[in-house]
Amino acid sequence: MRSAAAIVRMILAAVQRRGTCAVALAGGSTPRRLYQRIAQEHGVSIPWTQVHLFWGDERYVPHDDPRSNYRMARETLIDHVPVPSGNVHPMPTDLADADEAASSYQALLKQHFPHRPPLFDLMLLGLSADGHIASLFPGSPALDVTDRLVVAARVPADPPLRLTLTFPAINSAELIYFIVAGSAKANALLLALGASGDVTSTPSLGVRPASGRIAWWVDAAAAARLDPAMRATLRL
């Protein structure tokens, strides 16, 4: 999986440049394979004491729940590399009030980045078949939030309650790296790369880095509907 090696290079470059690297992890089946590959093939090459791990979204379930994005990352990556526990920053899902949990994670981000906005060095994003990114689903009121970094959101999926970064947090990243695989994502990818459409129906169109850039890793099945010009801009 070439995306694993590319991500390792991005992390190493950030550490060399800043002395540290803040990564926002994604959930989903494609990132699962990615994390396994990083742990198995590249784990020893990353200076984990200088890497901090955050999450782009989380299902509002306990951290040991099989649906937890944190649990998935822990089982596939974190448990297999020497990252200090203090460098791992999962979204809190043990509070009775999800809005309070969102505020708590926002406070953590502001504390970690006291002299700049929550500017992740690397933001990993998947792209779902319905076009949602993180837990920003089509039609969600969270798409319109401009004054919060993290919100609680109800979504048309299981479980329905989530925590998610908002566009202001996502777009503060220095590099946003989309990882898209599978034929089920082909139409969503076509819409994400298109010039038309709106954020309400296609949330990926709201990803517009303030001063960073977007990169893509896409497999052939997901790219099946793209024209040659679009395909030329992607890593296939």
C-alpha positions as CSV (number, residue, x, y, z in Angstrom):
1,M,0.0,0.0,0.0
2,R,2.0,3.0,-1.3
3,S,0.0,5.4,0.8
4,A,1.6,4.0,3.9
5,A,5.1,4.9,2.7
6,A,3.8,8.4,1.6
7,I,2.3,9.1,5.0
8,V,5.6,8.1,6.8
9,R,7.5,10.5,4.5
10,M,5.0,13.3,5.4
11,I,5.4,12.6,9.2
12,L,9.2,12.5,8.9
13,A,9.2,15.8,6.9
14,A,7.1,17.5,9.6
15,V,9.3,16.3,12.4
16,Q,12.4,17.5,10.6
17,R,10.8,20.9,9.9
18,R,9.0,21.5,13.3
19,G,10.5,19.0,15.7
20,T,7.0,17.5,16.1
21,C,4.1,16.2,14.0
22,A,0.4,16.4,14.8
23,V,-1.7,13.8,12.9
24,A,-5.5,13.6,12.8
25,L,-6.5,10.0,12.2
26,A,-9.5,8.8,10.2
27,G,-11.8,5.8,10.8
28,G,-13.0,3.3,8.3
29,S,-11.9,0.1,6.5
30,T,-9.3,1.7,4.2
31,P,-7.5,3.5,7.1
32,R,-7.5,0.2,9.0
33,R,-5.4,-1.4,6.3
34,L,-3.2,1.6,6.2
35,Y,-2.5,1.6,9.9
36,Q,-1.7,-2.1,9.8
37,R,0.8,-1.5,7.0
38,I,2.5,1.4,8.8
39,A,2.9,-0.6,12.0
40,Q,4.2,-3.7,10.2
41,E,6.5,-2.1,7.7
42,H,7.4,1.4,8.9
43,G,6.8,1.5,12.7
44,V,10.5,1.6,13.6
45,S,11.3,4.4,11.2
46,I,9.0,7.0,12.8
47,P,10.2,9.0,15.9
48,W,7.0,8.3,17.9
49,T,8.0,10.5,20.8
50,Q,7.7,13.5,18.5
51,V,4.3,12.4,17.0
52,H,0.9,13.3,18.5
53,L,-2.2,11.5,17.4
54,F,-5.7,13.1,17.3
55,W,-8.9,12.0,15.7
56,G,-11.1,13.6,13.0
57,D,-14.2,12.1,14.3
58,E,-15.5,9.5,16.7
59,R,-18.6,7.4,17.3
60,Y,-20.1,8.2,20.7
61,V,-19.5,4.8,22.1
62,P,-17.0,3.6,24.8
63,H,-13.4,3.3,23.6
64,D,-13.6,-0.5,23.9
65,D,-16.6,-0.7,21.7
66,P,-15.9,-2.5,18.3
67,R,-17.4,0.6,16.5
68,S,-14.9,3.0,18.1
69,N,-12.4,4.7,15.8
70,Y,-10.0,4.9,18.7
71,R,-10.2,1.2,19.3
72,M,-9.5,0.4,15.6
73,A,-6.5,2.7,15.6
74,R,-5.2,1.2,18.9
75,E,-5.6,-2.4,17.7
76,T,-4.0,-1.8,14.3
77,L,-1.4,0.8,15.0
78,I,-1.0,2.3,18.5
79,D,-0.5,-1.1,20.3
80,H,2.3,-2.0,17.9
81,V,4.5,1.1,17.9
82,P,6.3,2.9,20.8
83,V,4.1,6.0,20.8
84,P,3.9,7.5,24.3
85,S,0.5,7.3,25.9
86,G,0.6,11.0,26.5
87,N,0.9,11.6,22.8
88,V,-2.4,9.8,22.0
89,H,-5.4,12.1,22.2
90,P,-8.7,10.3,21.6
91,M,-12.0,12.1,21.6
92,P,-13.7,11.7,25.0
93,T,-16.8,9.6,24.7
94,D,-17.3,8.8,28.4
95,L,-19.2,11.9,29.3
96,A,-23.0,11.9,29.7
97,D,-23.3,15.1,27.5
98,A,-21.8,14.8,24.0
99,D,-21.8,18.6,23.6
100,E,-19.7,18.8,26.8
101,A,-17.4,16.2,25.3
102,A,-17.0,18.3,22.1
103,S,-16.1,21.3,24.2
104,S,-13.6,19.3,26.1
105,Y,-11.8,18.1,22.9
106,Q,-11.9,21.7,21.5
107,A,-10.2,22.9,24.7
108,L,-7.6,20.1,24.4
109,L,-6.8,21.3,20.8
110,K,-6.5,24.9,21.9
111,Q,-4.1,23.8,24.7
112,H,-2.0,21.7,22.4
113,F,-1.7,24.5,19.8
114,P,-1.5,27.6,22.0
115,H,0.3,29.9,19.5
116,R,-1.6,28.9,16.3
117,P,-4.9,27.5,15.3
118,P,-5.3,23.7,15.5
119,L,-3.0,23.3,12.5
120,F,-2.6,19.6,12.1
121,D,0.5,18.8,10.1
122,L,-1.4,15.9,8.6
123,M,-5.1,15.3,8.4
124,L,-6.2,11.9,7.1
125,L,-9.6,11.8,5.6
126,G,-11.6,9.0,4.1
127,L,-14.5,9.5,1.7
128,S,-17.7,7.5,2.2
129,A,-20.1,6.4,-0.6
130,D,-22.6,9.0,0.5
131,G,-20.0,11.7,0.4
132,H,-19.5,12.3,4.1
133,I,-16.1,13.1,5.5
134,A,-15.2,12.7,9.2
135,S,-18.8,12.8,10.6
136,L,-19.9,15.7,8.4
137,F,-22.8,14.1,6.6
138,P,-24.9,15.5,3.8
139,G,-27.5,17.9,5.1
140,S,-26.0,18.0,8.6
141,P,-26.2,21.4,10.5
142,A,-22.5,20.7,11.4
143,L,-21.6,21.6,7.9
144,D,-22.5,25.3,8.6
145,V,-20.5,25.6,11.9
146,T,-17.9,28.3,11.6
147,D,-17.3,29.2,15.3
148,R,-16.4,25.8,16.8
149,L,-13.6,23.3,16.1
150,V,-15.5,20.2,17.4
151,V,-19.2,19.5,17.6
152,A,-21.5,16.7,18.6
153,A,-23.6,15.6,15.6
154,R,-26.5,13.3,15.0
155,V,-26.1,11.4,11.7
156,P,-28.1,8.9,9.7
157,A,-25.8,6.0,10.6
158,D,-25.0,3.6,13.5
159,P,-24.4,4.9,16.0
160,P,-26.3,8.1,15.3
161,L,-24.4,10.3,17.8
162,R,-20.8,11.4,16.9
163,L,-18.1,13.9,17.7
164,T,-16.5,15.5,14.7
165,L,-14.1,18.2,13.7
166,T,-15.7,21.0,11.8
167,F,-14.5,22.6,8.6
168,P,-12.5,25.3,10.4
169,A,-10.5,22.6,12.2
170,I,-10.1,20.4,9.1
171,N,-9.1,23.3,6.9
172,S,-6.5,24.5,9.3
173,A,-4.4,21.4,8.4
174,E,-1.1,21.9,6.6
175,L,-1.8,18.8,4.5
176,I,-5.1,17.0,4.0
177,Y,-4.6,13.5,2.7
178,F,-7.6,11.8,1.3
179,I,-7.5,8.0,1.1
180,V,-10.2,6.5,-1.1
181,A,-10.6,2.9,-2.2
182,G,-13.2,0.7,-3.7
183,S,-15.8,0.9,-6.5
184,A,-18.5,2.0,-4.0
185,K,-16.7,5.3,-3.6
186,A,-16.4,6.0,-7.4
187,N,-19.4,8.4,-7.6
188,A,-18.5,10.2,-4.4
189,L,-15.0,10.7,-5.7
190,L,-16.3,12.1,-9.0
191,L,-18.5,14.6,-7.1
192,A,-15.6,15.5,-4.8
193,L,-13.4,16.4,-7.7
194,G,-16.1,18.1,-9.7
195,A,-16.5,21.9,-10.2
196,S,-20.2,21.8,-9.5
197,G,-22.2,20.8,-6.5
198,D,-22.6,22.2,-3.0
199,V,-21.3,21.4,0.4
200,T,-24.8,20.5,1.7
201,S,-25.1,17.5,-0.6
202,T,-21.4,16.9,-1.1
203,P,-19.5,17.6,2.2
204,S,-16.1,16.9,0.6
205,L,-16.4,20.2,-1.3
206,G,-16.1,22.0,2.0
207,V,-12.5,20.9,2.3
208,R,-10.6,24.0,1.3
209,P,-7.4,24.3,3.3
210,A,-6.8,27.9,4.5
211,S,-3.1,27.8,3.8
212,G,-2.3,24.1,3.3
213,R,-2.9,21.7,0.5
214,I,-4.8,18.5,-0.5
215,A,-3.3,15.3,-1.7
216,W,-5.1,12.1,-2.8
217,W,-4.4,8.4,-2.7
218,V,-7.0,6.6,-4.8
219,D,-7.2,3.1,-6.0
220,A,-8.2,2.1,-9.6
221,A,-11.7,1.0,-8.5
222,A,-12.5,4.3,-6.9
223,A,-11.1,6.2,-9.9
224,A,-13.1,4.2,-12.5
225,R,-15.5,7.1,-13.3
226,L,-12.8,9.8,-13.6
227,D,-11.7,11.3,-16.9
228,P,-8.0,11.2,-17.8
229,A,-7.4,14.7,-16.7
230,M,-8.8,14.0,-13.2
231,R,-6.9,10.7,-13.0
232,A,-3.6,12.5,-13.8
233,T,-3.9,14.6,-10.6
234,L,-4.2,11.6,-8.3
235,R,-1.9,8.9,-7.0
236,L,-3.2,5.6,-8.5
